[in-house]
Amino acid sequence: MITAMRPVIVAANWKMHTTPADAGELARTIARRTADADVVRIVCPPFVALAAVRDALADAAPPIAVGAQNVHHELHGAFTGEVSAPMLAGLATWVIVGHSERRRDAGETDMLVGRKIGRAVEAGLRPILCVGEQHNERDAGLAEAVVDAQVRGALGTHDAAVLEAGGLVVAYEPVWAIGTGHTARGADASDMADGIRRTVADLGWADGGAGLPILYGGSVTSANIAEFLAEPAIDGALVGGASLQPDEMAGIVARAAMTARARLDPIATG
Ligand code: PGA
């Protein structure tokens, strides 16, 4: 079964929430409440809280990874307020790239997002590339075309084998579902994941993109995560608002762990 090759991943995007002190405490609580070796867990606090979260999670067992929420497309220079990939060494092992809030507020284009992906991979950071359509684009039947263009725009200039080796993950996050309480339907997210794998296959990925983990994001909670994980094409979630609540994270990761075990051993777990 092809999905058995891919990990189940739950990534927490804390956005512009938590002070360093709050973040360390919250990370410790979440690590304890979600301790499950079958799920890849990632916590992405604000830049200023990365060191505190790294330290708070240093002894976590099983380990839980730390991610940044953004990275600059240059290595260094006169870019006031920015943070480059080499600066994240020792602080993070993952980085979210191209989140729709940054596309909206910081004017990030697909080309810029692509350069960020390159910097992340060069620095040994695993990128989570965010893509997703606006509501009017879905209504117009353009959702798949929009996401296809975003994936091509961000990844098309890179060597597919380098991105595969760099551990790229894609998060499908329909913009209208982020922070709204409205989610995509599981079947629509699955269709989109299939489309994203077709796109990366066209860009040269091995095995029709079968090795590419794809997450769903947009108003994920412990109450709705099952609908997405029921889709074999979906490998986990990028969670915003609910990821600040330990009870929610406990529920989401518990469900993800069931999926991970079922995919590893479909006969034993039914
Ligand atoms: P949300 O955010 O879960 O609060 O909708 C998801 C995201 O922006 O990654």
Boltz pocket constraint, residues with backbone or C-beta under 6 A from the ligand:
constraints:
  - pocket:
      binder: B
      contacts: [[A, 13], [A, 173], [A, 177], [A, 178], [A, 179], [A, 180], [A, 217], [A, 218], [A, 219], [A, 220], [A, 238], [A, 239], [A, 240], [A, 241], [A, 242]]
      max_distance: 6.0
